[in-house]
Amino acid sequence: MKTVPTMTTDAEAEAFLDQDLSDLDFAQFKPLTWETSPKSARINMRLPEALMAALKAKAAKRGIPYQRLIREALERELAKP
């Protein structure tokens, strides 16, 4: 059975999906509620410029928008017991 490697960019994910996945073990997947849910609530906050620059740099390194990185961090924190 083929497993999904750790991917950190959209380009890596697209490259993975461009192969034959017929022997992929789907039991390893978990639902991502935060990314598929409609985004209708807004949030507005002030951040230090250095923190905003760090957020954007980390998101760019992963190939994702910085807002998605913030959503991931919030979801991860809320999933903790």
C-alpha positions in Angstrom: 0.0 0.0 0.0 1.2 3.5 -0.9 1.2 6.1 1.9 1.1 9.9 1.6 4.4 11.6 2.1 4.7 14.8 4.2 4.2 17.7 1.8 4.7 21.4 2.7 3.8 23.1 -0.6 1.0 23.1 -3.1 3.6 22.2 -5.8 4.5 19.0 -3.8 0.9 18.1 -3.4 0.2 18.6 -7.1 3.2 16.4 -8.1 2.0 13.7 -5.7 -1.5 13.8 -7.3 0.0 13.4 -10.8 0.9 9.8 -10.3 -1.1 6.5 -10.2 -2.8 6.4 -6.8 -4.8 3.2 -7.3 -2.9 1.5 -4.5 -3.2 4.4 -2.0 -4.3 3.5 1.5 -7.2 5.8 2.1 -7.5 4.8 5.8 -4.7 7.3 6.6 -6.7 10.4 5.6 -8.4 12.6 8.2 -11.1 15.2 7.3 -10.0 18.9 7.2 -13.0 20.8 8.5 -11.4 24.2 8.6 -10.4 24.3 4.9 -13.6 23.0 3.4 -16.0 25.0 5.6 -17.5 28.2 4.2 -15.6 31.2 5.5 -18.3 33.8 6.5 -16.9 35.2 9.8 -14.4 37.9 9.7 -11.6 38.8 12.2 -9.6 42.0 12.4 -6.6 42.3 14.6 -3.5 44.4 14.9 -0.1 42.7 14.8 3.4 44.0 15.1 5.0 44.4 11.7 7.7 41.8 12.5 5.1 39.2 13.4 3.1 39.9 10.2 6.3 39.6 8.1 7.2 36.3 9.8 3.7 35.0 9.1 3.9 35.9 5.4 7.4 34.5 5.1 6.4 31.2 6.7 3.3 30.9 4.5 5.3 31.8 1.4 7.8 29.0 2.3 4.9 26.5 2.4 3.3 27.9 -0.7 0.0 28.9 1.0 -1.7 32.2 1.8 -0.9 33.7 5.2 -4.6 33.6 6.2 -4.6 29.9 5.8 -1.5 29.6 8.0 -3.4 31.6 10.7 -6.5 29.3 10.3 -4.3 26.2 10.7 -2.7 27.6 13.8 -6.1 28.4 15.3 -7.6 25.0 14.4 -4.5 23.2 15.9 -4.8 25.2 19.1 -8.5 24.5 19.5 -8.0 20.8 18.8 -5.8 20.4 21.9 -7.5 18.9 24.9 
